[in-house]
Amino acid sequence: MATLRAEQLTSLTHTIFEAVGASSEEAGLVAEFLVRSNLAGHDSHGVIRISQYLRLMKEGKMKPGAGVEVVRETGSTALVNGNWGFGQVVAKRSMEIAIEKAEKNGIGAVGVFNCNHVGRLVDYTAMAAARDMIGVMMCHGVPSVPPFGGIDRMFSPGPISVALPAGSQKPILLDISTSVVAEGKVRVKLRRGEKVPLGWIIDKEGRPTQNPADLYAGGAILPLGGEVGYKGFGLGLFVDLMSGALTGSGCASSPEFRGGNGVFMMAVNISDFTGLDDYKRRVDELVARIKASRKAPGVKYIFLPGEPELREEERRLAEGIYVEDETWEEITSTAKGLGLDLTPYETAAVVQS
């Protein structure tokens, strides 16, 4: 295994993508967003995705340099064709369009199709929060989740993210899947030789299982909620329709769906609804009340959405990012195959055991 500093992992990822044809700007953005996920503790959306992206590039399904094209537009809406470029590049530009429209018209809503895997949604909604706006985003992808009470894969894990700015408090950064867990987290468990908790997945016959390999042998990830999984199913259905039916990407289980991510995002200009200072005061006061509220036995701290990731980022910046053996072997063998110099990553700067 290997533990690398964030800047090392970012540099190596950047170099790999640039070596296979991405521009320096594209490679830098993809590397930044992937490693940012690792720093936050969401390894499912981090450098484990490098091999997936390279495979898509080799198959001609991920196209460096593809332009982001607005194909339909009003003052407050836009429909974007990502032309199968890097998902991170497409999604970042699309959120910028949403923010630009919200600045002029109060709300900016953007649908995206022909878009590859975008990674963690909060990276984009946080862009709106940084501009004193509320960011909303959802996306769908390859189906791996059944309807509540079913077995067959009909929906993707359907993540939803909302980012809300605050005053003196940290912004509230929500990013959740509408399934019990994101597919990538099952993938991480598989690569680390670990079992998954009961309640995460079922095998191809619909039986609960702890073997992550069962997911990739025809199994499925369960909707969020356990016994009340109809709630997660309802949210997943909403995401599928907004990201697929509305954008033209096609619903996840539809023959017209061609993979990647269908995306719907929105920026809301707070100052067009209420005074910005008043809004921030209300958020700060609510956060303070939550923090001061009584805690259940054994609970020392109430976390708001985004706080665990910020704490994990601080820890990993100090201690490094652990990369499991299989993923590290994929990365290094790819780099060697491209003729890249791995010396900077195999010296004392990399902790290996």
N, C-alpha and C positions, 0 to 999 in steps of 0.2 A: 504494500500500500504506500501511498505518498501523501504528505501534507505540505501544501504550498502556500506561500503568501498570495494574497489576492492579486497583487500587481504581477507576480510571476504567471499565475494562471491566466490572467487577462492578456498578457503579452504573448504567451504561447498560443492561446486561442485565436488572437488577432492574426498572428503569423501564419497559422494553418489556413484560415479562410482566405487570406490574401494570396497565399501560395496556390490556391485552387481557382483563382480567378475573380475573387471579390475585390472591389476597390478598397483602398485603405480606409475610407470613410465608412463603407458598409461593414467591413471586417471589424473595425473598431467599435461600431455600435452594437453588433451582434455579440462580440466578446464582452463588452461592458454589461449588457443585459443578462447574458448567461451567468457570468460570475457574480453579478449582483444577486441573482437567485440563490447561488451557493452561499453567499455571505449571509443571506437572510435565513438560512437553514432549510431552504426548499431545494434540495439537491435534485429533486425530480424535474426541475425546470432549468437546471444548470448545465455544466459541461458534459453531463451524460447525454445531452442532445447533439453533441458534435457529430458523432457517427451517423445519426439519423439525418442531419442536414447534408452531410457529405454524400450520403447515399441518394438523397433526393436530387442533389446537384448532378450526380453522375447519371441519373435516370432522366435528366432534363426537366424535372418537376419543380426545382428551385432555381431561379434564374438571376444570377448577379446582374446588376445594372438595369433591371426591369424598371420602367418608369411607373410612378403612381399617377393614375389617370382618373380625373373626375368626369364621370359620364352623364351625370344628371345633377342639377343644382338649383336651389332656391336661396333666398336670403338667409335661411336658418337651417337648411338641410343640404346634404351632399351624398351621392352614391359614388363609391370609389372602386375602381378596378385595380387590384394590386398587381395584375399581370404576372402572378406567381413569383414575385421577388421575395427577398427575405422578409419574413413576417414582422420582425422587429422594425425594419425600415418602413414597411407599409403602415403598420399600426401607429408608429410615432408621427409620421406625416399626417395620418388621418386624424389623430387627436389634435394636432396643430390646427388643422382645418376647422375642427369643431370649436376650438378655443377662439379662433379668429372670428367665426360667425357669432359666437356668444358675446364677444366684445361689442359687436355692432347691433345685434338683434336680441340679446338676452339669453337665447338658447341656441346651441349648435348641435345638431344631431347628424351623425354620419353612419352610413351602412357600408360594409366592405365585403367584396367577394373576390375570388381568385387570389386568396391570401394564404401563405404558408403559416406554420406554427408561430404564434406571436409570443409565447412564453408567459410570464406572470402578468396578469392584467393590471395590477396595482402600479406597475412602472409607468403606465399611461394615465391612469386616473389621477395619480399624484402630480402629473404635469398640470392638470387643471387646478388642483388644490394649491399648487405653488403660485398660481396666478389669481388667487382669491376667488376661485370658482369651485363648484361641486362637479366632480368627475364621475361619470357612470359608464360602465363597460360590461359587455357580456359577449361570449362567443361559443360556438359549437364546433365539433370536429367529428372524427371517426366514431361511430357508435360503439359503445362498450357497456351501456347501462340499460337494463330492462325497465319496462313500466312497473309500477308497484303491483306486486302479486304475479308478475310474469317472469319468464326465463330468457326470452330472445332479446338480443341487443337491439335497441331502438333509438337510444339517445347517447350523446357524449356526456362526460361528466359536467358539462355546461357551467363553467365558472362565471361568477358575477363579482364585480368589484365596484366599490363606491369609495371615493376619497373626499373628505370634508375638511376644509381648513379650520383652524382655531385661532385664538389670539395668543395668549402666553402659553397655552398648552400645545402639545404636539398634535399634528393633524390626525384625524381618525382615518385609518387606512384599512378598509375591509376588502378581503379577497378570498372568496370561498367557492368550492365546487358545490353543485347541486346533487352530487353523488356523495357517498360516505367518504370517499377519498379520490384524489386525482390518479389517473392511470400511472403517471410517472412515479408515484410513491410506491406502487406495487412493483414497478420495474426496479427501483432501488433495492427493495427487499429481496427480490430475486437475485440480483447481482451480489448482494452481500450474504447470500445463503441463509436468510432469516425467514421465519414464518410471518404471515400477516395475522392480525387479530381476527378472531371470529366476528362476523358481521360486516367485514369489508367486501368479500367476494363470494360468489357461488361458482360451482363447476358447471360443465356443459349440461348436466342433468338437473341443475337447479339446487344442488345440495350445498350447504355451507361448507367451506373449506378454509384451511390455513395455509395451503400450498400456493404460493404466488404463481407457480407455473400453470396452475389450472386456469387462470385468466387467459393465458395465451394459447390454451388448448380448447378454446370455445366457451370458456366461462364468461362471467359478467361481473361488473362492479354494481353494488346495490345502491338504490337511491338513498339520499340523506334522510335519516329519521328513524331507522329501525322499525319499531312497531307502528310508528306514525310516518312511515316512509312515503305515504301519499302526499305529504307536504313537499318533500324533496322532488318527488315525481312531478308535482304540479309546477314547481319552479323550473325543473329541467325542461318540461314541455314549453313553458313560456320562453326560455332561452332559445330553444330549438326553433320556435316560430319567429322570434325577433331576429335571430342571427341567420336563419336559413330561409324561411318563407318570405320575410320582408326584404332581405338584401338580394334575393335571387340566387343565393348559394345553393339552395335546395335543403330541405330538412335532412337530418343525418341519415335516416333510413331510406331516403328517396333515391331512386336510380339516377336522378340528375345531380346528386351530390358527388363532387369529384375530389373530395379530400381537403386537407388544409383546414383553415378556420374561416367560417363565416362570422362576421363581427358587427355588432351594433354598439356605438358609443355616443356619449352626449356630454356636453359641457353646459353648466348652468351658471349664468352671471349673477352672483348673489346680490350685487348692488342694484340690480333691476327689480328686485323683489323687496328688499329691506335695506336699511342702512348697514354698511359693512361692519362698522364698529359695534352696532347693536347686535348683529348676528354673532360676531366673535365673542362678545360678552356673554351671550346666551350659551354658546358652546362651552366656554370656559367654566361658567357656573354649573352647567350640567355635569361636566367632567369632575369638578370638585365635589359635587354631591354624590356622584357614583363612588369616587375614591373614599369618601367619608362614610359611606353606608356600611351597615353591619356585615361582617364576613361569616361565612359558614365555618363550623368547627374544622380546624386544621388548615384553614386558608389564611395566608399571611398578606396576600396582595391581590387586588382585582385588576386584571389586565384589560385594557381597551384594545380594539382591533388595531393591529400594527405594532403594538408594544413588544410582544414576544420576538418579532423579527428584528426590531431595533436592538434589543438586548443581545440576540444571537449574532447580529452583525458586529457589535462591539467585541464580543468574545472571539469571533473568527478573525477579525482584523488583528487581534493580538496573538492568537494561537495558531492561525493558519486554517486552511480549508482541507479537510480530509477527502481524498478521492479513493474510492474502493478499487481493488486490484483490477477487476475486469475493465472498468472504465479507463483507468490509468493506462492499462496495456493497449486498449484501443487507441487512445490519444497518442501515446508514444510511438506505436507501430505506424500509425498514419503519418506522424511527423517525420519518422525515419524514411518512410516510403517516398516522401516529398523532398527528401534530401536536406531537411532542416537540421540545424545544429542544436542538439538537446543538452549540450554541456551546461548552459546556465541553469537548467532545471534538474540536473542530476548531481549537483555539487552540494555543499553544506547548506545551501539555501533551501534545499528540499529535504525534509525529514522523512526518511524511509525506514521501514522495519519489516 
